[in-house]
Amino acid sequence: MEFLVHNISHSDLVVELSWLHPDNKDLLVIPSTSSNSNSHATTDPLPSTHEARASVDIDGISVPLSILARPKYSLFQQTSRRILDRVQQLQLEQPRASSSSSWSSLLHTCNVTRDKRSTPCNADTQLPIGFNLAAAPIELSKSELLRDFQLRTEGDRVERYWDGRVGITAVYFPLVALLLPKWLQVLTEFQSETSRRLVYLISGAGIPRHVEHVGSGNSTEVTAQLLALFVHEYDRHVTVIQVHSGSNIFRFDDNVQFMTRELRPLLEAHRETLVDRCGETWKAHFHVTIAYADGPPARLSALNASLRIYRPSYLHVWQLKTFWHEWKVSLMDVDFHSFENIEASPLVAPSKADALTQRIVVEMKTFRDQFLAAEGQGELASFWLRKSRKPVLAVLLIEKAASSSNESPTVVVQRGMNCEVSMPTGSLCAERNAIGSALASDPTLTRRALKMIAVLGLNLAGEDIGSSNIVTSSTPLVSTDQSEERVQEDSEAEEELSRVSTRATSTLVEPTLVSSQSRSKTTADVDVAVEPDRMQRIVSSPRLSEDKGAKGLILSDECGQLCSRASEGCGHGKRSREHVDDVTSRSLTKPKRPRTFSCDEWISDSMRGARALPDRNPLAPCGACKEWLVKIAEANPSFRVITFDNARCRHVYINQII
């Protein structure tokens, strides 16, 4: 399931006011009976600033026949209601578009710029931006026009020359008209275009500025209904869910209550549907995108905080008024950001981090390689990790101050890993194991000496997983998205990084390097158990029926899925580093984001029974370990936790506990 959550503001609605003089009838935009090159039954495209807009010459003065305007603050709902009634009337009067037409004839299209903002619009890039009401304008008196609307420009000419009939001939949704195509484009790039798509439109109202104004006059609830009609006409495969918060959208407490009591329970209902069908893999099929456009800071902050648990992506409309000022729509005004990219601790390459971080990454890679090489030689799978079969490696970096000014600080590296001998007694976590071992090695150890700890999660490939899918190291690993996911090894960067292990940190005084573990490396060539390539099944597209309020989902059809089956082969003996490089490859050209496959409503029994071995990184400390780390950070606030994007350890997250 893919979700787009958009908070509606007064920037979402712009109207076109036109002078309905009988002599100007032929100059107004009217519905076209011909189809454009894409076979869409739509109206003529809206002219941009690069084209001459309709006007008449009166006494040598160019008087525009149409201008952009917005309803006044406390008249927003009243105006939206009149527009909604007219749109619904036109929907009943006009015939439904044929199956070969993608868009309704009621939609108003606009030329859209996809590259540079200075590039003139191309007629081949037309997208709907609103509804055309020229066939049945909403007539206004001149006094209503001047009193109830904020005019974009040329108000003096309108007041002086516009006489007789004036009306609303079009309504535009400049923000949603940008967000929808950008969102659908992102879904296509992430191979999620066949997923269930839902748009949440959040409306609300604020306290009026004047006590004599109607309390709900500034509400965006009716605007949400208009936007729902627009989204439905734009793409009939998108489900729209409207959620209204009532008044007090400017107060933080009220917004928090609305998010936790009304919005989040709706998303949780969808989540439970996926959990019932996908089990532990539900996260791979559940993605939330928040639209950062316009709205009160309290509303946007509460929205972001309440949905943070889903690690949402973001569509940021950084130019809100391009259409208002230029009659122009540009997809360059919207930026997509993954959750990881906007975090305070983004994913970075070790070569761009400080010297101590580079040092601990090299130590972790050495530890990882030695662990994988010796996996089948002891009792890891049969005893030490027989419960979960999920090894966790930890490397603690300690820097002890020099005893005198003439000496260098001493850097000590301590390793640790988790053990699960008996579940009733609990497991020994890797972080606490490393800290306890370091203290046992040096009872004089202080918390200030602990600089950072790195944590890496791996997966065992033992002989009890199965024997049906055995792939050796001589078998190439093929993936359907290998071309875009495979990242070539940067030999120069690896050589530079490996040189860090042979010298002291460059930004500090030369320390004495002491490691508690041997750095011998095993390079034997052995068979490797790897995951098979993804298997694709093509079946019918998904479809869901929505109950009232979307609190209960009615499943209607079976939907296709693209399953990522885990390796169910048995491997014994040693594993080489190529297993990590092949199985856990990630894309560096696109934001890290789980793939969405179309299995929202129906999961096969084989998928339910499949034992997936996904990469568990980045692996955050458990509750008990975090308590230990918090106590360390109280005396050493610069203490850091290093986690990795995957088992290849090419990129790291650097987080501080406090």
ZAVOVEX-344669 format. One record per residue (C-alpha): y, x, z; residue in one letter. Coordinates in pm, whole numbers, padded with zeros to 5 digits, always signed. Example, Ala and Ser with C-alpha at 12.3 -4.5 7.8 and 13.67 -1.06 7.14 Angstrom:
// residues 2
-00450+01230+00780A;-00106+01367+00714S;
//
This chain:
// residues 658
+00000+00000+00000M;+00349+00118-00085E;+00647-00017+00108F;+01017+00003+00027L;+01240-00098+00319V;+01601-00173+00226H;+01878-00285+00460N;+02117-00519+00277I;+02489-00462+00312S;+02800-00600+00145H;+02777-00315-00107S;+02468-00480-00253D;+02657-00759-00430L;+02933-00735-00689V;+03053-01027-00901V;+03220-01037-01239E;+03522-01268-01257L;+03624-01381-01606S;+03917-01567-01755W;+03760-01879-01908L;+04044-01950-02151H;+03923-02149-02456P;+04064-01887-02694D;+03862-01615-02517N;+03522-01783-02539K;+03394-01561-02818D;+03496-01246-02629L;+03286-01319-02321L;+02933-01192-02282V;+02693-01475-02366I;+02314-01481-02378P;+02164-01323-02686S;+01879-01491-02872T;+01756-01169-03024S;+01533-00920-02853S;+01619-00556-02817N;+01405-00266-02931S;+01180-00296-02627N;+01104-00667-02693S;+01278-00777-02374H;+01443-01118-02392A;+01764-01024-02215T;+02135-01058-02253T;+02350-00807-02433D;+02390-00486-02234P;+02691-00447-02012L;+02955-00214-02160P;+03024+00107-01971S;+03344+00303-01927T;+03260+00484-02250H;+03303+00156-02438E;+03604-00068-02481A;+03594-00370-02255R;+03714-00707-02377A;+04086-00768-02332S;+04371-00956-02495V;+04721-00842-02576D;+04998-01052-02420I;+05356-00941-02477D;+05235-00588-02545G;+05032-00575-02222I;+04654-00544-02230S;+04512-00812-02003V;+04140-00778-01914P;+03919-01078-01965L;+03683-00979-01683S;+03706-00771-01368I;+03476-00672-01083L;+03525-00820-00738A;+03359-00861-00400R;+03368-01161-00167P;+03587-01122+00139K;+03407-01022+00458Y;+03381-01364+00623S;+03317-01546+00294L;+03021-01336+00188F;+02749-01592+00266Q;+02949-01882+00123Q;+02992-01705-00210T;+02631-01587-00214S;+02516-01945-00159R;+02709-02072-00461R;+02565-01795-00676I;+02212-01862-00553L;+02239-02232-00636D;+02359-02150-00988R;+02086-01892-01049V;+01818-02137-00939Q;+01969-02401-01167Q;+01960-02165-01466L;+01602-02066-01387Q;+01498-02429-01415L;+01692-02487-01737E;+01590-02174-01924Q;+01237-02134-02061P;+01013-01880-01895R;+00992-01550-02076A;+00686-01500-02295S;+00403-01277-02186S;+00521-01006-02425S;+00860-00994-02256S;+00893-00788-01942S;+01219-00938-01819W;+01364-01285-01792S;+01644-01389-02026S;+01855-01455-01718L;+01872-01088-01629L;+02179-00884-01718H;+02097-00535-01846T;+02305-00221-01825C;+02283+00116-01994N;+02148+00364-01739V;+02216+00737-01727T;+01908+00938-01635R;+02039+01294-01659D;+02393+01425-01619K;+02654+01180-01502R;+02889+01285-01782S;+02637+01202-02053T;+02714+00880-02240P;+02466+00599-02184C;+02180+00562-02426N;+02086+00217-02550A;+01717+00302-02504D;+01762+00333-02126T;+01853-00023-02037Q;+01759-00167-01700L;+01838-00499-01533P;+02130-00486-01295I;+02193-00852-01211G;+02207-01210-01337F;+02415-01336-01628N;+02590-01663-01545L;+02803-01686-01860A;+02603-01986-01982A;+02714-02182-01674A;+02997-01999-01495P;+03086-02080-01136I;+03438-02209-01178E;+03708-02106-00933L;+04069-02195-00893S;+04326-01922-00923K;+04410-01957-00555S;+04041-01916-00462E;+04018-01605-00675L;+04313-01438-00506L;+04226-01559-00156R;+03848-01520-00140D;+03783-01201-00336F;+03865-00834-00319Q;+03958-00740-00677L;+03864-00401-00813R;+04178-00334-01024T;+04458-00496-01214E;+04517-00764-00956G;+04882-00795-01056D;+04792-00869-01419R;+04531-01120-01313V;+04777-01298-01088E;+05045-01300-01355R;+04853-01383-01673Y;+04528-01552-01576W;+04589-01925-01586D;+04365-02222-01636G;+03993-02176-01580R;+03852-01876-01395V;+03487-01829-01302G;+03205-01603-01190I;+03017-01507-01505T;+02778-01248-01363A;+02645-01112-01036V;+02533-00750-01002Y;+02313-00568-00751F;+02409-00203-00807P;+02206-00056-00519L;+01876-00238-00566V;+01907-00191-00944A;+01898+00183-00872L;+01640+00184-00595L;+01373-00015-00779L;+01336+00206-01090P;+01364+00522-00882K;+01097+00400-00641W;+00863+00300-00922L;+00922+00639-01084Q;+00822+00814-00761V;+00507+00602-00737L;+00413+00703-01090T;+00464+01071-01010E;+00239+01038-00706F;-00024+00840-00900Q;+00040+00531-00687S;+00156+00293-00958E;-00155+00075-00919T;-00114+00036-00545S;-00002-00279-00371R;+00382-00273-00377R;+00591-00452-00117L;+00969-00457-00074V;+01113-00545+00265Y;+01468-00681+00245L;+01639-00672+00585I;+01943-00893+00631S;+02172-00966+00923G;+02517-01069+01036A;+02791-00919+01246G;+03040-01061+01490I;+03342-01194+01293P;+03666-01003+01318R;+03858-01324+01382H;+03746-01592+01624V;+03840-01869+01381E;+03595-01741+01118H;+03245-01883+01088V;+02995-01674+01282G;+02749-01650+00993S;+03013-01613+00724G;+02946-01241+00679N;+02567-01281+00684S;+02358-01120+00411T;+02067-01364+00451E;+02147-01557+00132V;+02210-01229-00048T;+01854-01133+00044A;+01730-01448-00128Q;+01927-01354-00438L;+01783-01003-00431L;+01434-01145-00388A;+01478-01347-00708L;+01610-01039-00886F;+01318-00821-00776V;+01073-01093-00880H;+01229-01115-01226E;+01242-00736-01251Y;+00875-00678-01165D;+00646-00971-01090R;+00386-00738-00939H;+00616-00652-00647V;+00594-00868-00336T;+00925-00930-00158V;+00939-00999+00216I;+01268-01106+00374Q;+01339-01035+00740V;+01660-01162+00901H;+01788-01016+01227S;+02060-01265+01312G;+02393-01147+01449S;+02507-00828+01623N;+02395-00581+01357I;+02664-00343+01483F;+02507-00305+01829R;+02235-00046+01875F;+02038-00234+02143D;+02009-00548+01932D;+01890-00348+01633N;+01623-00172+01838V;+01490-00505+01965Q;+01486-00648+01613F;+01295-00351+01473M;+01035-00340+01749T;+00982-00716+01785R;+01011-00840+01426E;+01003-00573+01156L;+00743-00333+01290R;+00484-00604+01373P;+00489-00708+01006L;+00410-00354+00895L;+00147-00323+01165E;-00029-00629+01023A;-00057-00454+00685H;-00173-00138+00859R;-00452-00323+01041E;-00568-00465+00708T;-00609-00113+00573L;-00772+00016+00891V;-01037-00255+00862D;-01119-00144+00508R;-01045+00228+00501C;-01113+00336+00857G;-00974+00678+00943E;-00844+00731+00590T;-00588+00446+00613W;-00298+00694+00617K;-00382+00799+00262A;-00321+00442+00147H;-00017+00349+00356F;+00324+00485+00261H;+00667+00371+00371V;+00990+00456+00188T;+01322+00385+00358I;+01628+00324+00141A;+01928+00506+00282Y;+02218+00326+00119A;+02493+00144+00308D;+02502-00033+00641G;+02607+00005+01006P;+02502+00337+01165P;+02331+00148+01447A;+02113-00043+01197R;+02012+00264+00996L;+01944+00472+01308S;+01725+00204+01462A;+01542+00153+01133L;+01465+00522+01099N;+01357+00558+01463A;+01127+00256+01459S;+00944+00358+01139L;+00924+00728+01218R;+00562+00692+01331I;+00469+00629+00967Y;+00633+00955+00849R;+00836+00770+00583P;+00986+00907+00266S;+01350+00837+00183Y;+01552+00720-00116L;+01908+00830-00049H;+02182+00661-00252V;+02448+00927-00209W;+02693+00764-00453Q;+02738+00401-00353L;+03030+00295-00572K;+02966+00442-00916T;+02927+00095-01063F;+03226-00039-00869W;+03456+00228-01009H;+03305+00299-01351E;+03096-00005-01457W;+02815+00245-01484K;+02467+00299-01335V;+02317+00645-01293S;+01976+00727-01151L;+02121+01062-01054M;+02293+00879-00768D;+01957+00842-00591V;+01763+01132-00438D;+01404+01119-00317F;+01314+01311-00002H;+00974+01342+00161S;+00945+01319+00538F;+00866+01689+00565E;+01171+01793+00363N;+01420+01620+00591I;+01267+01735+00918E;+01465+01976+01133A;+01176+02222+01096S;+01095+02214+00725P;+00806+02385+00555L;+00892+02751+00487V;+00718+03050+00335A;+00624+03320+00590P;+00809+03580+00386S;+01133+03391+00459K;+01067+03372+00833A;+01142+03632+01099D;+00923+03938+01147A;+00734+03804+01449L;+00641+03489+01259T;+00518+03697+00967Q;+00314+03900+01211R;+00140+03600+01367I;+00065+03452+01022V;-00111+03773+00918V;-00311+03768+01242E;-00410+03406+01184M;-00527+03481+00829K;-00739+03768+00959T;-00883+03547+01232F;-00955+03271+00980R;-01135+03500+00737D;-01351+03655+01009Q;-01436+03313+01149F;-01542+03171+00811L;-01743+03482+00728A;-01941+03457+01053A;-01980+03079+01058E;-02356+03061+01005G;-02456+03358+01220Q;-02422+03212+01568G;-02440+02877+01742E;-02105+02731+01640L;-02243+02419+01475A;-02553+02382+01691S;-02391+02430+02033F;-02027+02536+02076W;-01882+02274+01836L;-02177+02038+01796R;-01975+01733+01904K;-01685+01719+01658S;-01761+02011+01423R;-01386+02066+01401K;-01292+02423+01492P;-00935+02497+01593V;-00807+02854+01592L;-00511+02974+01798A;-00325+03303+01801V;-00088+03378+02088L;+00178+03643+02031L;+00304+03824+02342I;+00592+04068+02356E;+00608+04266+02677K;+00937+04435+02756A;+00947+04812+02764A;+00925+04972+03105S;+01208+05209+03018S;+01488+05227+02767S;+01313+05506+02577N;+01004+05297+02510E;+00945+05022+02258S;+00839+04669+02350P;+00468+04606+02324T;+00333+04327+02103V;-00005+04186+02203V;-00202+03932+02000V;-00453+03712+02180Q;-00701+03488+02000R;-00853+03162+02116G;-01060+02875+01982M;-01179+02538+02103N;-01519+02476+02261C;-01701+02145+02311E;-02008+02224+02516V;-02018+01901+02716S;-01810+01594+02649M;-01822+01461+03010P;-01650+01778+03125T;-01399+01771+02840G;-01328+02021+02565S;-01154+02355+02599L;-00862+02357+02357C;-00777+02663+02153A;-00421+02692+02285E;-00521+02687+02651R;-00812+02919+02578N;-00577+03177+02427A;-00325+03149+02712I;-00597+03177+02979G;-00757+03475+02806S;-00421+03649+02784A;-00359+03596+03155L;-00709+03722+03239A;-00641+04035+03034S;-00306+04096+03205D;-00241+03923+03541P;+00119+04051+03532T;+00194+03833+03230L;+00513+03624+03254T;+00610+03313+03061R;+00910+03495+02912R;+00669+03734+02742A;+00501+03455+02545L;+00687+03431+02213K;+00487+03192+01997M;+00147+03043+01935I;-00006+02960+01596A;-00260+02679+01555V;-00490+02625+01256L;-00755+02357+01201G;-01068+02422+00994L;-01385+02230+00906N;-01744+02336+00944L;-01988+02298+00654A;-02315+02300+00843G;-02667+02222+00728E;-02677+01877+00887D;-02410+01722+00669I;-02652+01661+00385G;-02798+01829+00085S;-02701+01605-00204S;-02385+01780-00316N;-02442+02154-00311I;-02185+02358-00499V;-02206+02732-00503T;-01934+02986-00543S;-02027+03023-00907S;-01947+02658-00972T;-01583+02597-01068P;-01394+02339-00864L;-01241+02079-01095V;-00992+01814-00988S;-00823+01536-01181T;-00485+01649-01057D;-00570+02018-01059Q;-00308+02105-01315S;-00019+01993-01098E;-00176+02074-00760E;-00305+02426-00824R;-00070+02695-00703V;-00119+03043-00845Q;-00151+03332-00602E;+00160+03544-00578D;+00013+03891-00554S;+00340+04065-00483E;+00420+03830-00197A;+00071+03874-00053E;+00101+04251-00069E;+00439+04238+00102E;+00303+04006+00369L;-00006+04219+00429S;+00216+04525+00475R;+00364+04351+00775V;+00028+04386+00952S;+00041+04764+00925T;+00390+04813+01056R;+00593+04686+01346A;+00847+04409+01317T;+01136+04523+01104S;+01413+04336+01281T;+01325+04467+01628L;+01276+04803+01792V;+00941+04948+01687E;+00686+04797+01928P;+00342+04920+02014T;+00091+04688+01848L;-00215+04594+02051V;-00472+04340+01933S;-00738+04193+02154S;-00970+04141+01858Q;-01120+04365+01596S;-00964+04351+01251R;-01276+04438+01056S;-01320+04221+00752K;-01644+04105+00593T;-01639+04082+00216T;-01997+03986+00137A;-02052+03761-00162D;-02241+03449-00059V;-02291+03089-00168D;-02004+02856-00083V;-02016+02481-00016A;-01708+02316-00163V;-01587+01963-00219E;-01666+01801-00556P;-01390+01682-00782D;-01240+01339-00732R;-01430+01055-00897M;-01246+00773-01063Q;-01356+00411-01090R;-01155+00178-01310I;-01170-00187-01207V;-00930-00478-01187S;-00580-00423-01053S;-00494-00528-00696P;-00343-00858-00607R;-00250-01006-00274L;-00122-01346-00171S;+00139-01356+00098E;+00134-01603+00382D;+00454-01725+00538K;+00640-01436+00691G;+00379-01195+00554A;+00218-01186+00896K;-00120-01279+00753G;-00238-01147+00417L;-00471-01355+00203I;-00701-01136-00001L;-00746-01269-00351S;-00898-01014-00586D;-01092-00697-00573E;-00885-00395-00660C;-00963-00060-00806G;-00989+00254-00612Q;-00992+00623-00675L;-01215+00763-00403C;-01202+01117-00279S;-01558+01176-00158R;-01622+01445+00091A;-01863+01723+00035S;-02205+01628+00163E;-02374+01954+00088G;-02531+02198+00325C;-02408+02551+00351G;-02546+02831+00557H;-02460+03191+00604G;-02110+03322+00536K;-01821+03158+00358R;-01566+03351+00160S;-01190+03294+00154R;-01216+03135-00191E;-01350+02821-00022H;-01020+02778+00159V;-00813+02855-00150D;-00998+02604-00370D;-01051+02311-00139V;-00712+02303+00033T;-00481+02374-00259S;-00147+02191-00241R;+00144+02144-00476S;+00459+02342-00410L;+00652+02176-00690T;+00646+01829-00532K;+00690+01711-00176P;+00379+01714+00034K;+00260+01355+00040R;-00088+01203+00055P;-00210+01044-00265R;-00235+00667-00269T;-00538+00521-00439F;-00576+00156-00526S;-00822+00043-00261C;-00588-00167-00052D;-00803-00480-00035E;-01157-00378-00108W;-01349-00064-00015I;-01702-00004-00130S;-01981+00059+00117D;-02028+00405-00025S;-01669+00493+00056M;-01700+00353+00407R;-02004+00569+00462G;-01859+00882+00305A;-01792+01161+00551R;-01465+01310+00437A;-01358+01657+00537L;-00981+01642+00490P;-00751+01925+00578D;-00623+01845+00928R;-00318+02068+00918N;-00049+02071+01042P;-00229+02031+01374L;-00004+01942+01667A;-00103+02033+02026P;-00294+01770+02221C;-00143+01606+02528G;-00290+01853+02777A;-00191+02157+02570C;+00158+02022+02521K;+00198+01997+02899E;+00111+02364+02925W;+00350+02456+02645L;+00631+02250+02799V;+00589+02438+03128K;+00606+02767+02938I;+00914+02654+02744A;+01096+02563+03065E;+01116+02934+03148A;+01118+03047+02786N;+01308+02791+02570P;+01271+03008+02259S;+00892+02967+02267F;+00769+02836+01931R;+00463+02663+01792V;+00356+02768+01442I;+00148+02526+01236T;+00042+02541+00872F;+00055+02306+00575D;-00314+02370+00506N;-00588+02623+00573A;-00451+02862+00312R;-00168+02950+00554C;+00087+03007+00279R;+00357+02790+00435H;+00435+02721+00798V;+00618+02479+01024Y;+00816+02640+01303I;+00878+02408+01597N;+01032+02458+01937Q;+00895+02267+02234I;+01235+02217+02398I;
//
